Amino acid sequence: MGENEPPVRILLLYGSLRARSFSRLAVEEAARILQYFGAETRIFDPSDLPFPDQVANDDHPAVKELRELSNWSEGQVWCSPERHGQITGLMKAQIDHLPLNIGSIRPTQGRTLAVMQVSGGSQSFNAVNTLRLLGRWMRMFTIPNQSSIAKAYQEFDEAGRMKPSDYYDRIVDVMEELVRMTVLLRPHAEQLTDRYSERKAQGRRVALAE
């Protein structure tokens, strides 16, 4: 980033409410790395989040906070435990609370995305594959690199910090790539997500060749 450019704004989501949640510890470590690279970070706490459609008109403080943070962000990090070969219900609930559009506001469209997962057993990629699919549905630019931490209970010390390892190095790689891609796409995000069908729906110019 240039000296006068504002820091990139990154929202981080995790998928477990355990007291020692390894997905939360992983995003906390990722946030430290992002801050080192000059990013501004926010970690959403999903402990008060209701299920989708549980509260009428989504009128709940946690839902409003999540959507405001998504609107604020230029990029996001999603980290889920792998449970029964998939992402957790809590992780999916957070994504389900982010509609493709709220009026003219699109909380996820055009934002960059990095995906990560933690596993209790051997290394797997089921959760990150699902998160990639969801990122595509949410019209986000998911970066090529990703992180999958096997036997996560062995990778963090008592203070919750990640131990030096190849897994840690991969998270550094992923966050570095996320910041770079966000900076590169920042001046072009609006143009890249300007769609004919949306211009037509809004009554804007709809010529195919402009």
N, C-alpha and C positions, 0 to 999 in steps of 0.2 A: 504494500500500500504506500501511496505517496504520503509525505509528511502532513498534508492538510486534509487527507481523506479520513472520514470518521471510521471507527472500528466496525467490523462486520458484527452483526447481531445474531447470536446463535441460541436457539431454544433446545434444551435437552430433555427427553422423556425416558423414563425407565418403567419396568413392568412387574415389580414385586413390592409387597408391603411388609416383608419380613424385617425384623429388627436389624438383622445383618443381611441386607439385600445386596447381592453381588451385582445385580444390574444397576442399582443406585451407586454403589461404590465405583463401578466402571464409568458411569457418566460423570461422577465427581472427579475422577482422574482425568477423564476427557476434557472436562471444563477447565481444569488447571492447565492442561496443555494448550487449549484454545486461548486462554488468557495470556499465556507465554507468547503465543503468536500474534497477540494484539487484539483479539476478539473480545467482545462484551458478551457475557453468557447469562442465561437464566435457566434454572432447573425447576421444572414444575413438580409440585408435591401432589400426587394423585390420591392421598389417603382419604380425602373427603368427597371424592368424585362419585356421583351417583351413576347407576347404569343408564345407558341411553334410553330415552323415553320414560324414565322413571318419574321425572319431575315435569309437570305440565309446562309447555312452552320453553323448556330448558332453563327455567328461571331458578338458577342455583349459582351461588357465588363461585364455586369451583369451576363450573362450566364457563362462566363469563371470564374468569381469570385465564383459563386455558386458551380460549379464543382470542383474548386480548394479547396474550403472549405470542400466539401464532401470527397474529397480524403484525406484531412488533418485529418478529424475526425476519431475517434474510436467508437463514439456513437453519437446519434442524439436525439433531442426532437422536435416533431411536434405538434403544437398547432393551431387548427382552430376554428373559430366561427362556430356554427351550423346555416346554412342559408337554409331555405326551406327544412329542414330535412336532410341536407347533409353538407359536407365540402364546403368551398368557392372555386370559380374558381381560385383565386389567390393561394390558398394552392395547388390545383391540378396542376397548371401551374409550380410551383416550383418543384414538384415531377416529372412532365413530362419532365423537362429539365435535369433530371438525368438519363442518359441511363444506361442499365444494364452493358454495357462495352464500353470503348473507347480504341480500340486496346486490349492491355493486361491489361489495368487498369479498375478496377470495382469500381465505386465511392460509392456504397452502400453495396455490398456483404460482409457479415461477421461482419457488424457493429451492435451494439446494438441500440435499439430504444425505447423511451418512448413516449406515445401518450397522448395528453390532448385536451380538448375542453372548450370553453366558450359559454354560452347560455344567451339570453336576458330574457328568461322565466324560466319555471320549468326545473328541471334537466333532461337531456336526454343523450343518449349514441350513437346516430346515427353517429356523426362525428368521435368519437374514434373507433367505429366499422369499419368504412370505412378506417380510417388511419391504423388500424391493417391489414386489407386486403391488402392495398397498401404496407405496410411494408413487408408482406409475398411475394408479387410479386417482391419486390426489393431485396429479399434474405437477409433480415435483421433479427436479433434475437430480436423480440419484447418482452419486459419484461411483466410479468403477471399484475403488478399493472398499474393503469391509473388514470387520474384526469378529472372530469367533474364539472365545476363551473357553478352553476345555478344563474340566476339574477346577472350576473357579474358586472353590474353597481353599485350594492350595496356593492361589496367586495373590492373596492379600494378607498383609500383616495384621497384628492385633489392633493397630490404630486405624485400620481401614485403607491404608495406602497400598498401592500395587507394587509387588516386588519386581526387581529388574528381571526381564525375561524377553524372549522373542514375542510373547503376547503383548507385553508393554510396548515394545518397539513398533509392533503393527498398529497399535492405537495411535502412536505418534504419527506414523505414516498417514493414517486415515484422517486425523485432524488437520495435518498439514495440507493434505489434498483438499479437504473440505474448505479451508480458508482460501486456498488459491482459487478453487473453482468459484467460490462465492464472489471473490474480488473480480475475477474475469467476467462473470456473468452480470455483475451488478449494473453496469451501464446499459445492458442489452435485455434485461429480463422482461421489461414491458413489451418490447418489440417481439421477442421470441414467443410470448404468450398471447399476442394479439390474434384472435381467431375470427374468421369470417362469420361463423354461426353466432358468436357473441355480438359482433358488430351489428349483425342483422337483427338480433333480438332487442338490442338497445336503440335501434333506429338510426345507427350511424352509417357511414358510407360502406357499401357492401360490394363494390367493384372487385372482381377477382384479381385484376391487374391494376395496381395503383402506382 
